Amino acid sequence: MGVFRVERATRESRAFAAVLIIGLLVLASLPYWAGSGNMRLVSEMSYYLALAQLWNLLAGYAGLVSVGQQAFVGIGAYTLFYLASEFDLHPLLALALAAPVCALLSLPMALLIFRLRGAYFAVGTWVLAETLQLAVSLITPLGAGSGMTLTPAIVRQIAPDRAGREMIVYWISLAIAIVVSAIVYLLLRSKHGLALTAIRDSERASESLGVDTYRTKLMIYVVTAACTGVVGAFIFLQKLRLSPEAGFSINDWTVVVIFMVVIGGIGTLEGPIVGMLIYFVLREFLANYGTWYLILLGIVAVAIMLRAREGIWGLVAHKFNLHLFSVRRYLTR
């Protein structure tokens, strides 16, 4: 009969890992051979990729279709600004503290919205985010409706000169994208990943097999909240200016992210990467068309969903059985 063994990687995933490492090394060296404009573009792509991977983990695997993740972007950003301004904490330390703050706040939020299902859950997350935005706009220590600004003295704590700050901020953006993607990847390779895969395929069937769906979803919700808070804090560390409308913007931090995941391929690790690249390519070519830009993005999204309901990468993976991030288990001789 022969001896069988379980493999966790494929030939394609090993080759992709090698290419990925080389690509990351090239990106890490970018400040030494590219301009600040390229650095800002790659930095923006990095934090959008992190947000897309987190939303994909939440909706594509845990089945929690949230349209209120901008709540944690705003909470994370306000955590950094408040701690750095009022307690004179180093901005990078305040950036790290955004994670536990968002994780703690996500628990009572989860107890409230986890009572909802399906479309009601999605609407509930949006209403909760809007409520938080209104609440923040009334809190005077947080700048109320005017928002907050990082002073030059706070910014100089990162590095004394502008070139040094740009390099450090750029490397932080890469680190955030890598760490978030690694967290998602390791989660999906763990026993929690098996539970999530079962929930994605059929929540009722997974419950009948003994999967604690509530605890698994709660864990994923808290993890994504913590990571989204760090990403949000980093975004506005770059911008240096924060207001309730900007921090809790559904268009910037949720709608665009959903677009990336849906057209790329929901429920796959490769999908958010593909969707992020497509979004930035379309933005570069269509941004000059004004209002038509958003209309054209909508047409592209509808066309892809009609042609490939699993997204572009889902179509590719199904046709060629290609998985660059191998989270499955393969039985081989």
Secondary structure, 3 states (H helix, E strand, C coil): CCCCEEECCCHHHHHHHHHHHHHHHHHHCHHHCCCHHHHHHHHHHHHHHHHHHHHHHHHHHCCCCCCCCHHHHHHHHHHHHHHHHHCCCCHHHHHHHHHHHHHHHHHHHHHHHCCCCCHHHHHHHHHHHHHHHHHHCCCHHHCHHHCEECCHHHHCCCCCCHHHHHHHHHHHHHHHHHHHHHHHHHHHHCHHHHHHHHHHHCHHHHHHCCCCHHHHHHHHHHHHHHHHHHHHHHHHHHHCEECHHHHCCHHHHHHHHHHHHHHHCCCCCHHHHHHHHHHHHHHHHHHHHCHHHHHHHHHHHHHHHHHCCCHHHHHHHHHHCCCCCCCCCEEEC
